[in-house]
Amino acid sequence: MRDANSAQHYLLHSSLELNETAYLLGYEYANSFFRAFHQWEGTSPGEWRAVHAHRASSEHASASGAQF
């Protein structure tokens, strides 16, 4: 399960630590996962999670009709 889609899913839909995500994806060393993810996405897993988690929460609020 070492692919970008699986990594994105874990990063976006779980609160696992990055090293736990790396382990679930089959990486013995978290740094190997970080390097691979950076090659796939052009950014670190932590930065990707922060940007996309923010987008997902904004989209969810818009879709649910939340008013401020």
PQR file of N, CA, C, O and H, with PARSE charges and radii, in Angstrom:
ATOM      1  N   MET A   1       0.824  -1.211   0.000 -0.4000 1.5000
ATOM      2  CA  MET A   1       0.000   0.000   0.000 -0.0000 2.0000
ATOM      3  C   MET A   1       0.856   1.257   0.000  0.5500 1.7000
ATOM      4  O   MET A   1       0.480   2.258   0.611 -0.5500 1.4000
ATOM      5  N   ARG A   2       1.962   1.224  -0.652 -0.4000 1.5000
ATOM      6  CA  ARG A   2       2.832   2.401  -0.695 -0.0000 2.0000
ATOM      7  C   ARG A   2       2.476   3.258  -1.892  0.5500 1.7000
ATOM      8  O   ARG A   2       3.146   3.185  -2.922 -0.5500 1.4000
ATOM      9  H   ARG A   2       2.267   0.411  -1.149  0.4000 1.0000
ATOM     10  N   ASP A   3       1.460   4.051  -1.781 -0.4000 1.5000
ATOM     11  CA  ASP A   3       1.154   4.967  -2.874 -0.0000 2.0000
ATOM     12  C   ASP A   3       0.603   6.276  -2.329  0.5500 1.7000
ATOM     13  O   ASP A   3       0.205   6.382  -1.169 -0.5500 1.4000
ATOM     14  H   ASP A   3       0.916   4.111  -0.944  0.4000 1.0000
ATOM     15  N   ALA A   4       0.596   7.249  -3.197 -0.4000 1.5000
ATOM     16  CA  ALA A   4       0.185   8.589  -2.786 -0.0000 2.0000
ATOM     17  C   ALA A   4      -1.265   8.630  -2.322  0.5500 1.7000
ATOM     18  O   ALA A   4      -1.581   9.331  -1.361 -0.5500 1.4000
ATOM     19  H   ALA A   4       0.919   7.163  -4.140  0.4000 1.0000
ATOM     20  N   ASN A   5      -2.151   7.895  -2.985 -0.4000 1.5000
ATOM     21  CA  ASN A   5      -3.567   7.938  -2.596 -0.0000 2.0000
ATOM     22  C   ASN A   5      -3.792   7.407  -1.189  0.5500 1.7000
ATOM     23  O   ASN A   5      -4.562   7.983  -0.421 -0.5500 1.4000
ATOM     24  H   ASN A   5      -1.895   7.326  -3.766  0.4000 1.0000
ATOM     25  N   SER A   6      -3.123   6.313  -0.850 -0.4000 1.5000
ATOM     26  CA  SER A   6      -3.254   5.768   0.502 -0.0000 2.0000
ATOM     27  C   SER A   6      -2.698   6.747   1.528  0.5500 1.7000
ATOM     28  O   SER A   6      -3.293   6.953   2.585 -0.5500 1.4000
ATOM     29  H   SER A   6      -2.497   5.845  -1.474  0.4000 1.0000
ATOM     30  N   ALA A   7      -1.574   7.338   1.218 -0.4000 1.5000
ATOM     31  CA  ALA A   7      -0.969   8.310   2.129 -0.0000 2.0000
ATOM     32  C   ALA A   7      -1.902   9.495   2.328  0.5500 1.7000
ATOM     33  O   ALA A   7      -2.116   9.932   3.458 -0.5500 1.4000
ATOM     34  H   ALA A   7      -1.090   7.170   0.359  0.4000 1.0000
ATOM     35  N   GLN A   8      -2.451  10.013   1.254 -0.4000 1.5000
ATOM     36  CA  GLN A   8      -3.372  11.144   1.357 -0.0000 2.0000
ATOM     37  C   GLN A   8      -4.584  10.786   2.207  0.5500 1.7000
ATOM     38  O   GLN A   8      -5.035  11.583   3.030 -0.5500 1.4000
ATOM     39  H   GLN A   8      -2.277   9.658   0.336  0.4000 1.0000
ATOM     40  N   HIS A   9      -5.104   9.588   2.001 -0.4000 1.5000
ATOM     41  CA  HIS A   9      -6.273   9.155   2.778 -0.0000 2.0000
ATOM     42  C   HIS A   9      -5.960   9.156   4.278  0.5500 1.7000
ATOM     43  O   HIS A   9      -6.713   9.719   5.073 -0.5500 1.4000
ATOM     44  H   HIS A   9      -4.738   8.941   1.333  0.4000 1.0000
ATOM     45  N   TYR A  10      -4.844   8.524   4.659 -0.4000 1.5000
ATOM     46  CA  TYR A  10      -4.473   8.492   6.073 -0.0000 2.0000
ATOM     47  C   TYR A  10      -4.242   9.894   6.623  0.5500 1.7000
ATOM     48  O   TYR A  10      -4.649  10.197   7.744 -0.5500 1.4000
ATOM     49  H   TYR A  10      -4.232   8.067   4.014  0.4000 1.0000
ATOM     50  N   LEU A  11      -3.598  10.742   5.849 -0.4000 1.5000
ATOM     51  CA  LEU A  11      -3.301  12.091   6.341 -0.0000 2.0000
ATOM     52  C   LEU A  11      -4.562  12.917   6.528  0.5500 1.7000
ATOM     53  O   LEU A  11      -4.670  13.697   7.474 -0.5500 1.4000
ATOM     54  H   LEU A  11      -3.267  10.496   4.938  0.4000 1.0000
ATOM     55  N   LEU A  12      -5.512  12.740   5.623 -0.4000 1.5000
ATOM     56  CA  LEU A  12      -6.709  13.569   5.660 -0.0000 2.0000
ATOM     57  C   LEU A  12      -7.789  13.021   6.591  0.5500 1.7000
ATOM     58  O   LEU A  12      -8.541  13.790   7.190 -0.5500 1.4000
ATOM     59  H   LEU A  12      -5.424  12.106   4.854  0.4000 1.0000
ATOM     60  N   HIS A  13      -7.867  11.705   6.712 -0.4000 1.5000
ATOM     61  CA  HIS A  13      -8.983  11.102   7.434 -0.0000 2.0000
ATOM     62  C   HIS A  13      -8.595  10.416   8.738  0.5500 1.7000
ATOM     63  O   HIS A  13      -9.338   9.570   9.236 -0.5500 1.4000
ATOM     64  H   HIS A  13      -7.257  11.080   6.225  0.4000 1.0000
ATOM     65  N   SER A  14      -7.458  10.764   9.286 -0.4000 1.5000
ATOM     66  CA  SER A  14      -7.076  10.201  10.575 -0.0000 2.0000
ATOM     67  C   SER A  14      -6.280  11.245  11.358  0.5500 1.7000
ATOM     68  O   SER A  14      -5.791  12.236  10.815 -0.5500 1.4000
ATOM     69  H   SER A  14      -6.854  11.451   8.881  0.4000 1.0000
ATOM     70  N   SER A  15      -6.176  10.980  12.627 -0.4000 1.5000
ATOM     71  CA  SER A  15      -5.367  11.865  13.477 -0.0000 2.0000
ATOM     72  C   SER A  15      -4.062  11.182  13.863  0.5500 1.7000
ATOM     73  O   SER A  15      -3.428  11.543  14.854 -0.5500 1.4000
ATOM     74  H   SER A  15      -6.573  10.175  13.068  0.4000 1.0000
ATOM     75  N   LEU A  16      -3.669  10.192  13.069 -0.4000 1.5000
ATOM     76  CA  LEU A  16      -2.422   9.480  13.346 -0.0000 2.0000
ATOM     77  C   LEU A  16      -1.228  10.411  13.225  0.5500 1.7000
ATOM     78  O   LEU A  16      -1.222  11.340  12.417 -0.5500 1.4000
ATOM     79  H   LEU A  16      -4.184   9.898  12.264  0.4000 1.0000
ATOM     80  N   GLU A  17      -0.221  10.145  14.040 -0.4000 1.5000
ATOM     81  CA  GLU A  17       1.042  10.860  13.898 -0.0000 2.0000
ATOM     82  C   GLU A  17       1.651  10.477  12.553  0.5500 1.7000
ATOM     83  O   GLU A  17       1.340   9.419  12.007 -0.5500 1.4000
ATOM     84  H   GLU A  17      -0.226   9.390  14.696  0.4000 1.0000
ATOM     85  N   LEU A  18       2.512  11.332  12.025 -0.4000 1.5000
ATOM     86  CA  LEU A  18       3.112  11.062  10.720 -0.0000 2.0000
ATOM     87  C   LEU A  18       3.939   9.782  10.722  0.5500 1.7000
ATOM     88  O   LEU A  18       3.937   9.045   9.736 -0.5500 1.4000
ATOM     89  H   LEU A  18       2.764  12.192  12.469  0.4000 1.0000
ATOM     90  N   ASN A  19       4.643   9.509  11.813 -0.4000 1.5000
ATOM     91  CA  ASN A  19       5.436   8.278  11.856 -0.0000 2.0000
ATOM     92  C   ASN A  19       4.541   7.045  11.906  0.5500 1.7000
ATOM     93  O   ASN A  19       4.925   5.997  11.387 -0.5500 1.4000
ATOM     94  H   ASN A  19       4.644  10.107  12.614  0.4000 1.0000
ATOM     95  N   GLU A  20       3.362   7.138  12.515 -0.4000 1.5000
ATOM     96  CA  GLU A  20       2.407   6.035  12.516 -0.0000 2.0000
ATOM     97  C   GLU A  20       1.847   5.807  11.116  0.5500 1.7000
ATOM     98  O   GLU A  20       1.649   4.666  10.699 -0.5500 1.4000
ATOM     99  H   GLU A  20       3.050   7.989  12.936  0.4000 1.0000
ATOM    100  N   THR A  21       1.594   6.884  10.401 -0.4000 1.5000
ATOM    101  CA  THR A  21       1.127   6.785   9.019 -0.0000 2.0000
ATOM    102  C   THR A  21       2.177   6.089   8.169  0.5500 1.7000
ATOM    103  O   THR A  21       1.850   5.215   7.365 -0.5500 1.4000
ATOM    104  H   THR A  21       1.754   7.811  10.740  0.4000 1.0000
ATOM    105  N   ALA A  22       3.430   6.469   8.340 -0.4000 1.5000
ATOM    106  CA  ALA A  22       4.521   5.844   7.599 -0.0000 2.0000
ATOM    107  C   ALA A  22       4.552   4.343   7.862  0.5500 1.7000
ATOM    108  O   ALA A  22       4.695   3.552   6.929 -0.5500 1.4000
ATOM    109  H   ALA A  22       3.695   7.179   8.993  0.4000 1.0000
ATOM    110  N   TYR A  23       4.420   3.952   9.111 -0.4000 1.5000
ATOM    111  CA  TYR A  23       4.441   2.543   9.475 -0.0000 2.0000
ATOM    112  C   TYR A  23       3.280   1.789   8.818  0.5500 1.7000
ATOM    113  O   TYR A  23       3.478   0.700   8.279 -0.5500 1.4000
ATOM    114  H   TYR A  23       4.303   4.594   9.868  0.4000 1.0000
ATOM    115  N   LEU A  24       2.083   2.355   8.860 -0.4000 1.5000
ATOM    116  CA  LEU A  24       0.922   1.697   8.252 -0.0000 2.0000
ATOM    117  C   LEU A  24       1.080   1.519   6.744  0.5500 1.7000
ATOM    118  O   LEU A  24       0.531   0.589   6.154 -0.5500 1.4000
ATOM    119  H   LEU A  24       1.923   3.240   9.298  0.4000 1.0000
ATOM    120  N   LEU A  25       1.832   2.417   6.141 -0.4000 1.5000
ATOM    121  CA  LEU A  25       2.061   2.330   4.692 -0.0000 2.0000
ATOM    122  C   LEU A  25       3.215   1.394   4.351  0.5500 1.7000
ATOM    123  O   LEU A  25       3.534   1.206   3.177 -0.5500 1.4000
ATOM    124  H   LEU A  25       2.278   3.173   6.621  0.4000 1.0000
ATOM    125  N   GLY A  26       3.838   0.810   5.357 -0.4000 1.5000
ATOM    126  CA  GLY A  26       4.875  -0.174   5.126 -0.0000 2.0000
ATOM    127  C   GLY A  26       6.295   0.341   5.160  0.5500 1.7000
ATOM    128  O   GLY A  26       7.223  -0.366   4.769 -0.5500 1.4000
ATOM    129  H   GLY A  26       3.579   0.962   6.311  0.4000 1.0000
ATOM    130  N   TYR A  27       6.475   1.560   5.622 -0.4000 1.5000
ATOM    131  CA  TYR A  27       7.825   2.126   5.706 -0.0000 2.0000
ATOM    132  C   TYR A  27       8.443   1.787   7.050  0.5500 1.7000
ATOM    133  O   TYR A  27       7.824   1.995   8.094 -0.5500 1.4000
ATOM    134  H   TYR A  27       5.721   2.135   5.940  0.4000 1.0000
ATOM    135  N   GLU A  28       9.647   1.273   7.026 -0.4000 1.5000
ATOM    136  CA  GLU A  28      10.361   0.965   8.254 -0.0000 2.0000
ATOM    137  C   GLU A  28      10.845   2.257   8.928  0.5500 1.7000
ATOM    138  O   GLU A  28      10.871   2.364  10.154 -0.5500 1.4000
ATOM    139  H   GLU A  28      10.150   1.104   6.178  0.4000 1.0000
ATOM    140  N   TYR A  29      11.221   3.215   8.109 -0.4000 1.5000
ATOM    141  CA  TYR A  29      11.722   4.494   8.609 -0.0000 2.0000
ATOM    142  C   TYR A  29      10.824   5.632   8.111  0.5500 1.7000
ATOM    143  O   TYR A  29      10.535   5.737   6.919 -0.5500 1.4000
ATOM    144  H   TYR A  29      11.200   3.128   7.113  0.4000 1.0000
ATOM    145  N   ALA A  30      10.396   6.468   9.038 -0.4000 1.5000
ATOM    146  CA  ALA A  30       9.509   7.578   8.684 -0.0000 2.0000
ATOM    147  C   ALA A  30      10.158   8.507   7.666  0.5500 1.7000
ATOM    148  O   ALA A  30       9.470   9.040   6.794 -0.5500 1.4000
ATOM    149  H   ALA A  30      10.631   6.382  10.006  0.4000 1.0000
ATOM    150  N   ASN A  31      11.477   8.711   7.763 -0.4000 1.5000
ATOM    151  CA  ASN A  31      12.148   9.602   6.814 -0.0000 2.0000
ATOM    152  C   ASN A  31      12.006   9.119   5.377  0.5500 1.7000
ATOM    153  O   ASN A  31      11.924   9.930   4.455 -0.5500 1.4000
ATOM    154  H   ASN A  31      12.035   8.279   8.471  0.4000 1.0000
ATOM    155  N   SER A  32      11.978   7.802   5.180 -0.4000 1.5000
ATOM    156  CA  SER A  32      11.779   7.264   3.828 -0.0000 2.0000
ATOM    157  C   SER A  32      10.400   7.644   3.303  0.5500 1.7000
ATOM    158  O   SER A  32      10.248   7.995   2.133 -0.5500 1.4000
ATOM    159  H   SER A  32      12.045   7.143   5.930  0.4000 1.0000
ATOM    160  N   PHE A  33       9.401   7.572   4.169 -0.4000 1.5000
ATOM    161  CA  PHE A  33       8.051   7.992   3.782 -0.0000 2.0000
ATOM    162  C   PHE A  33       8.023   9.483   3.476  0.5500 1.7000
ATOM    163  O   PHE A  33       7.429   9.900   2.481 -0.5500 1.4000
ATOM    164  H   PHE A  33       9.524   7.287   5.120  0.4000 1.0000
ATOM    165  N   PHE A  34       8.659  10.289   4.320 -0.4000 1.5000
ATOM    166  CA  PHE A  34       8.661  11.734   4.109 -0.0000 2.0000
ATOM    167  C   PHE A  34       9.279  12.086   2.753  0.5500 1.7000
ATOM    168  O   PHE A  34       8.757  12.934   2.029 -0.5500 1.4000
ATOM    169  H   PHE A  34       9.141   9.950   5.128  0.4000 1.0000
ATOM    170  N   ARG A  35      10.394  11.430   2.414 -0.4000 1.5000
ATOM    171  CA  ARG A  35      11.047  11.684   1.123 -0.0000 2.0000
ATOM    172  C   ARG A  35      10.155  11.269  -0.038  0.5500 1.7000
ATOM    173  O   ARG A  35      10.018  12.004  -1.017 -0.5500 1.4000
ATOM    174  H   ARG A  35      10.818  10.741   3.002  0.4000 1.0000
ATOM    175  N   ALA A  36       9.545  10.085   0.070 -0.4000 1.5000
ATOM    176  CA  ALA A  36       8.667   9.603  -1.008 -0.0000 2.0000
ATOM    177  C   ALA A  36       7.475  10.538  -1.171  0.5500 1.7000
ATOM    178  O   ALA A  36       7.113  10.890  -2.294 -0.5500 1.4000
ATOM    179  H   ALA A  36       9.656   9.488   0.865  0.4000 1.0000
ATOM    180  N   PHE A  37       6.868  10.940  -0.069 -0.4000 1.5000
ATOM    181  CA  PHE A  37       5.702  11.827  -0.141 -0.0000 2.0000
ATOM    182  C   PHE A  37       6.084  13.153  -0.785  0.5500 1.7000
ATOM    183  O   PHE A  37       5.335  13.697  -1.596 -0.5500 1.4000
ATOM    184  H   PHE A  37       7.162  10.655   0.843  0.4000 1.0000
ATOM    185  N   HIS A  38       7.236  13.662  -0.424 -0.4000 1.5000
ATOM    186  CA  HIS A  38       7.688  14.933  -1.000 -0.0000 2.0000
ATOM    187  C   HIS A  38       7.873  14.796  -2.505  0.5500 1.7000
ATOM    188  O   HIS A  38       7.577  15.732  -3.247 -0.5500 1.4000
ATOM    189  H   HIS A  38       7.845  13.220   0.236  0.4000 1.0000
ATOM    190  N   GLN A  39       8.352  13.657  -2.965 -0.4000 1.5000
ATOM    191  CA  GLN A  39       8.488  13.425  -4.409 -0.0000 2.0000
ATOM    192  C   GLN A  39       7.122  13.370  -5.078  0.5500 1.7000
ATOM    193  O   GLN A  39       6.951  13.887  -6.182 -0.5500 1.4000
ATOM    194  H   GLN A  39       8.592  12.896  -2.362  0.4000 1.0000
ATOM    195  N   TRP A  40       6.146  12.746  -4.419 -0.4000 1.5000
ATOM    196  CA  TRP A  40       4.803  12.633  -4.993 -0.0000 2.0000
ATOM    197  C   TRP A  40       4.097  13.978  -5.046  0.5500 1.7000
ATOM    198  O   TRP A  40       3.499  14.337  -6.060 -0.5500 1.4000
ATOM    199  H   TRP A  40       6.285  12.326  -3.522  0.4000 1.0000
ATOM    200  N   GLU A  41       4.172  14.715  -3.948 -0.4000 1.5000
ATOM    201  CA  GLU A  41       3.326  15.905  -3.785 -0.0000 2.0000
ATOM    202  C   GLU A  41       4.073  17.236  -3.827  0.5500 1.7000
ATOM    203  O   GLU A  41       3.444  18.287  -3.948 -0.5500 1.4000
ATOM    204  H   GLU A  41       4.658  14.423  -3.124  0.4000 1.0000
ATOM    205  N   GLY A  42       5.387  17.211  -3.732 -0.4000 1.5000
ATOM    206  CA  GLY A  42       6.152  18.449  -3.752 -0.0000 2.0000
ATOM    207  C   GLY A  42       6.125  19.208  -2.439  0.5500 1.7000
ATOM    208  O   GLY A  42       6.514  20.374  -2.382 -0.5500 1.4000
ATOM    209  H   GLY A  42       5.898  16.357  -3.633  0.4000 1.0000
ATOM    210  N   THR A  43       5.668  18.551  -1.385 -0.4000 1.5000
ATOM    211  CA  THR A  43       5.602  19.162  -0.063 -0.0000 2.0000
ATOM    212  C   THR A  43       5.696  18.054   0.984  0.5500 1.7000
ATOM    213  O   THR A  43       5.588  16.872   0.659 -0.5500 1.4000
ATOM    214  H   THR A  43       5.352  17.603  -1.432  0.4000 1.0000
ATOM    215  N   SER A  44       5.895  18.441   2.221 -0.4000 1.5000
ATOM    216  CA  SER A  44       5.993  17.438   3.284 -0.0000 2.0000
ATOM    217  C   SER A  44       4.595  16.919   3.649  0.5500 1.7000
ATOM    218  O   SER A  44       3.596  17.591   3.394 -0.5500 1.4000
ATOM    219  H   SER A  44       5.983  19.401   2.485  0.4000 1.0000
ATOM    220  N   PRO A  45       4.530  15.729   4.241 -0.5600 1.5000
ATOM    221  CA  PRO A  45       3.224  15.206   4.659  0.2800 2.0000
ATOM    222  C   PRO A  45       2.517  16.123   5.661  0.5500 1.7000
ATOM    223  O   PRO A  45       1.300  16.293   5.590 -0.5500 1.4000
ATOM    224  N   GLY A  46       3.262  16.706   6.579 -0.4000 1.5000
ATOM    225  CA  GLY A  46       2.654  17.603   7.567 -0.0000 2.0000
ATOM    226  C   GLY A  46       2.068  18.859   6.939  0.5500 1.7000
ATOM    227  O   GLY A  46       0.971  19.288   7.298 -0.5500 1.4000
ATOM    228  H   GLY A  46       4.250  16.568   6.637  0.4000 1.0000
ATOM    229  N   GLU A  47       2.803  19.445   5.999 -0.4000 1.5000
ATOM    230  CA  GLU A  47       2.294  20.633   5.309 -0.0000 2.0000
ATOM    231  C   GLU A  47       1.073  20.281   4.461  0.5500 1.7000
ATOM    232  O   GLU A  47       0.096  21.029   4.428 -0.5500 1.4000
ATOM    233  H   GLU A  47       3.694  19.096   5.707  0.4000 1.0000
ATOM    234  N   TRP A  48       1.136  19.135   3.777 -0.4000 1.5000
ATOM    235  CA  TRP A  48       0.005  18.705   2.942 -0.0000 2.0000
ATOM    236  C   TRP A  48      -1.241  18.525   3.799  0.5500 1.7000
ATOM    237  O   TRP A  48      -2.332  18.962   3.434 -0.5500 1.4000
ATOM    238  H   TRP A  48       1.930  18.528   3.804  0.4000 1.0000
ATOM    239  N   ARG A  49      -1.058  17.870   4.953 -0.4000 1.5000
ATOM    240  CA  ARG A  49      -2.192  17.628   5.853 -0.0000 2.0000
ATOM    241  C   ARG A  49      -2.799  18.949   6.321  0.5500 1.7000
ATOM    242  O   ARG A  49      -4.020  19.104   6.328 -0.5500 1.4000
ATOM    243  H   ARG A  49      -0.171  17.516   5.250  0.4000 1.0000
ATOM    244  N   ALA A  50      -1.955  19.896   6.708 -0.4000 1.5000
ATOM    245  CA  ALA A  50      -2.454  21.177   7.214 -0.0000 2.0000
ATOM    246  C   ALA A  50      -3.254  21.915   6.153  0.5500 1.7000
ATOM    247  O   ALA A  50      -4.330  22.438   6.444 -0.5500 1.4000
ATOM    248  H   ALA A  50      -0.963  19.770   6.702  0.4000 1.0000
ATOM    249  N   VAL A  51      -2.748  21.964   4.938 -0.4000 1.5000
ATOM    250  CA  VAL A  51      -3.440  22.677   3.857 -0.0000 2.0000
ATOM    251  C   VAL A  51      -4.746  21.984   3.500  0.5500 1.7000
ATOM    252  O   VAL A  51      -5.785  22.635   3.389 -0.5500 1.4000
ATOM    253  H   VAL A  51      -1.874  21.539   4.702  0.4000 1.0000
ATOM    254  N   HIS A  52      -4.703  20.674   3.319 -0.4000 1.5000
ATOM    255  CA  HIS A  52      -5.880  19.949   2.866 -0.0000 2.0000
ATOM    256  C   HIS A  52      -6.915  19.742   3.959  0.5500 1.7000
ATOM    257  O   HIS A  52      -8.109  19.684   3.667 -0.5500 1.4000
ATOM    258  H   HIS A  52      -3.859  20.145   3.409  0.4000 1.0000
ATOM    259  N   ALA A  53      -6.493  19.631   5.193 -0.4000 1.5000
ATOM    260  CA  ALA A  53      -7.447  19.536   6.297 -0.0000 2.0000
ATOM    261  C   ALA A  53      -8.220  20.846   6.411  0.5500 1.7000
ATOM    262  O   ALA A  53      -9.425  20.842   6.662 -0.5500 1.4000
ATOM    263  H   ALA A  53      -5.522  19.678   5.430  0.4000 1.0000
ATOM    264  N   HIS A  54      -7.522  21.964   6.225 -0.4000 1.5000
ATOM    265  CA  HIS A  54      -8.180  23.272   6.262 -0.0000 2.0000
ATOM    266  C   HIS A  54      -9.181  23.390   5.121  0.5500 1.7000
ATOM    267  O   HIS A  54     -10.304  23.850   5.326 -0.5500 1.4000
ATOM    268  H   HIS A  54      -6.543  21.967   6.020  0.4000 1.0000
ATOM    269  N   ARG A  55      -8.783  22.981   3.924 -0.4000 1.5000
ATOM    270  CA  ARG A  55      -9.685  23.021   2.767 -0.0000 2.0000
ATOM    271  C   ARG A  55     -10.897  22.141   2.989  0.5500 1.7000
ATOM    272  O   ARG A  55     -12.023  22.548   2.703 -0.5500 1.4000
ATOM    273  H   ARG A  55      -7.871  22.607   3.757  0.4000 1.0000
ATOM    274  N   ALA A  56     -10.677  20.934   3.498 -0.4000 1.5000
ATOM    275  CA  ALA A  56     -11.774  19.995   3.721 -0.0000 2.0000
ATOM    276  C   ALA A  56     -12.766  20.544   4.732  0.5500 1.7000
ATOM    277  O   ALA A  56     -13.975  20.403   4.548 -0.5500 1.4000
ATOM    278  H   ALA A  56      -9.762  20.603   3.730  0.4000 1.0000
ATOM    279  N   SER A  57     -12.276  21.167   5.796 -0.4000 1.5000
ATOM    280  CA  SER A  57     -13.191  21.717   6.795 -0.0000 2.0000
ATOM    281  C   SER A  57     -13.944  22.921   6.234  0.5500 1.7000
ATOM    282  O   SER A  57     -15.107  23.135   6.574 -0.5500 1.4000
ATOM    283  H   SER A  57     -11.293  21.281   5.946  0.4000 1.0000
ATOM    284  N   SER A  58     -13.292  23.709   5.379 -0.4000 1.5000
ATOM    285  CA  SER A  58     -13.972  24.844   4.748 -0.0000 2.0000
ATOM    286  C   SER A  58     -15.046  24.370   3.782  0.5500 1.7000
ATOM    287  O   SER A  58     -16.146  24.923   3.747 -0.5500 1.4000
ATOM    288  H   SER A  58     -12.347  23.535   5.102  0.4000 1.0000
ATOM    289  N   GLU A  59     -14.726  23.343   2.997 -0.4000 1.5000
ATOM    290  CA  GLU A  59     -15.696  22.795   2.050 -0.0000 2.0000
ATOM    291  C   GLU A  59     -16.866  22.165   2.782  0.5500 1.7000
ATOM    292  O   GLU A  59     -18.008  22.285   2.337 -0.5500 1.4000
ATOM    293  H   GLU A  59     -13.833  22.894   3.026  0.4000 1.0000
ATOM    294  N   HIS A  60     -16.603  21.493   3.899 -0.4000 1.5000
ATOM    295  CA  HIS A  60     -17.668  20.864   4.680 -0.0000 2.0000
ATOM    296  C   HIS A  60     -18.604  21.928   5.229  0.5500 1.7000
ATOM    297  O   HIS A  60     -19.824  21.763   5.188 -0.5500 1.4000
ATOM    298  H   HIS A  60     -15.676  21.395   4.260  0.4000 1.0000
ATOM    299  N   ALA A  61     -18.047  23.010   5.738 -0.4000 1.5000
ATOM    300  CA  ALA A  61     -18.881  24.088   6.279 -0.0000 2.0000
ATOM    301  C   ALA A  61     -19.742  24.710   5.177  0.5500 1.7000
ATOM    302  O   ALA A  61     -20.907  25.026   5.417 -0.5500 1.4000
ATOM    303  H   ALA A  61     -17.056  23.144   5.770  0.4000 1.0000
ATOM    304  N   SER A  62     -19.190  24.890   3.975 -0.4000 1.5000
ATOM    305  CA  SER A  62     -19.948  25.444   2.857 -0.0000 2.0000
ATOM    306  C   SER A  62     -21.059  24.511   2.425  0.5500 1.7000
ATOM    307  O   SER A  62     -22.180  24.948   2.167 -0.5500 1.4000
ATOM    308  H   SER A  62     -18.243  24.634   3.781  0.4000 1.0000
ATOM    309  N   ALA A  63     -20.750  23.229   2.346 -0.4000 1.5000
ATOM    310  CA  ALA A  63     -21.712  22.250   1.877 -0.0000 2.0000
ATOM    311  C   ALA A  63     -22.851  22.064   2.865  0.5500 1.7000
ATOM    312  O   ALA A  63     -23.974  21.759   2.462 -0.5500 1.4000
ATOM    313  H   ALA A  63     -19.839  22.875   2.556  0.4000 1.0000
ATOM    314  N   SER A  64     -22.586  22.241   4.135 -0.4000 1.5000
ATOM    315  CA  SER A  64     -23.638  22.041   5.148 -0.0000 2.0000
ATOM    316  C   SER A  64     -24.479  23.293   5.330  0.5500 1.7000
ATOM    317  O   SER A  64     -25.437  23.292   6.103 -0.5500 1.4000
ATOM    318  H   SER A  64     -21.674  22.489   4.463  0.4000 1.0000
ATOM    319  N   GLY A  65     -24.131  24.351   4.630 -0.4000 1.5000
ATOM    320  CA  GLY A  65     -24.911  25.577   4.722 -0.0000 2.0000
ATOM    321  C   GLY A  65     -24.657  26.356   6.001  0.5500 1.7000
ATOM    322  O   GLY A  65     -25.503  27.141   6.429 -0.5500 1.4000
ATOM    323  H   GLY A  65     -23.353  24.352   4.002  0.4000 1.0000
ATOM    324  N   ALA A  66     -23.539  26.153   6.592 -0.4000 1.5000
ATOM    325  CA  ALA A  66     -23.207  26.872   7.823 -0.0000 2.0000
ATOM    326  C   ALA A  66     -23.155  28.365   7.569  0.5500 1.7000
ATOM    327  O   ALA A  66     -22.573  28.823   6.586 -0.5500 1.4000
ATOM    328  H   ALA A  66     -22.852  25.516   6.244  0.4000 1.0000
ATOM    329  N   GLN A  67     -23.761  29.108   8.455 -0.4000 1.5000
ATOM    330  CA  GLN A  67     -23.759  30.554   8.340 -0.0000 2.0000
ATOM    331  C   GLN A  67     -23.058  31.145   9.550  0.5500 1.7000
ATOM    332  O   GLN A  67     -23.168  30.635  10.665 -0.5500 1.4000
ATOM    333  H   GLN A  67     -24.233  28.736   9.254  0.4000 1.0000
ATOM    334  N   PHE A  68     -22.343  32.216   9.311 -0.4000 1.5000
ATOM    335  CA  PHE A  68     -21.608  32.846  10.404 -0.0000 2.0000
ATOM    336  C   PHE A  68     -22.175  34.190  10.716  0.5500 1.7000
ATOM    337  O   PHE A  68     -21.684  34.875  11.613 -0.5500 1.4000
ATOM    338  H   PHE A  68     -22.253  32.631   8.405  0.4000 1.0000
TER
END
